[in-house]
């Protein structure tokens, strides 16, 4: 807020990684049943995304956001 901005953002970034085995199982079921919607209902309720790290939260002023819209890189570097 050193340059007088009254608007700022609270950002939260959390990296995830796809579980390839779960994705393959879901795609196989979709192909066997012929319908992604039916496979979503009849298949196992397993997550295809695994948390890599806990979420990181930070504040970013409007000027900084305009200068560097790649805010994910800013939060990841902390």
N, C-alpha and C positions, 0 to 999 in steps of 0.2 A: 504494500500500500504506500510505498515511498513516493510514488508519482501521483498520488491523490485519487486513485481509482476507488470507487465505492462498491463496485461489483467484483465479486470473485466467485470461483467455483470450488466446490469440494468434490474431488474426484476419487474414485475407488477403482483399482485395477486388480484383477485376480487371474493369473494364468491357469489354464486347464490343458490337459492332454487327452486326446481321444484314445479310448480303449479299443484297439483294432479288433481284438477277438469278439468283443460285444457287437461292434459294427458289422462284422462278417456274419455273426449269428442272426442279427436283425435283417440284414439284406437277404440271407438265405431263406429265412422264413417268409419275407415279402415275395421272393421269387416262387417259393413253393405254393403259397396261398394265392398269388396273383394280385394282391392288393396291399399297399402299404398301410392303409387304414385298418384293414382286418388284422394284419400282422401286429400292429400297435396294440390292438385290443387283446388278441389271443397270445401274444408273446410274453416272455418273462419281463417283469418290471425292473430291468437293470439299467444302471446309468452307463451311458457311453462316454461320459466325460469324467476324468479324474482330476482332482485338485492337485496342482503342482506345488503351490505355495499359498499361504494365507493371504487374504486381501491386503493391499497396501493403500492407504488413504492419505491424501495430501491436499493442500489449498493452493490455488493458482489464481493470480489476479488477472483481470481482463486484458491488460496490456501484454502480459507474458503469454497469455493464450493466443492473442492475435499475432505476436511475434513468432511464436513457435507452436503451431497447432498440433505437433506430434507429442501430445501430453503423455501418452503411454510410455514413450521413451524416457520422459522426465521422471515419472514415478518408478519405472523399473530401475533407474540408475541410483535411486536412494537406497 
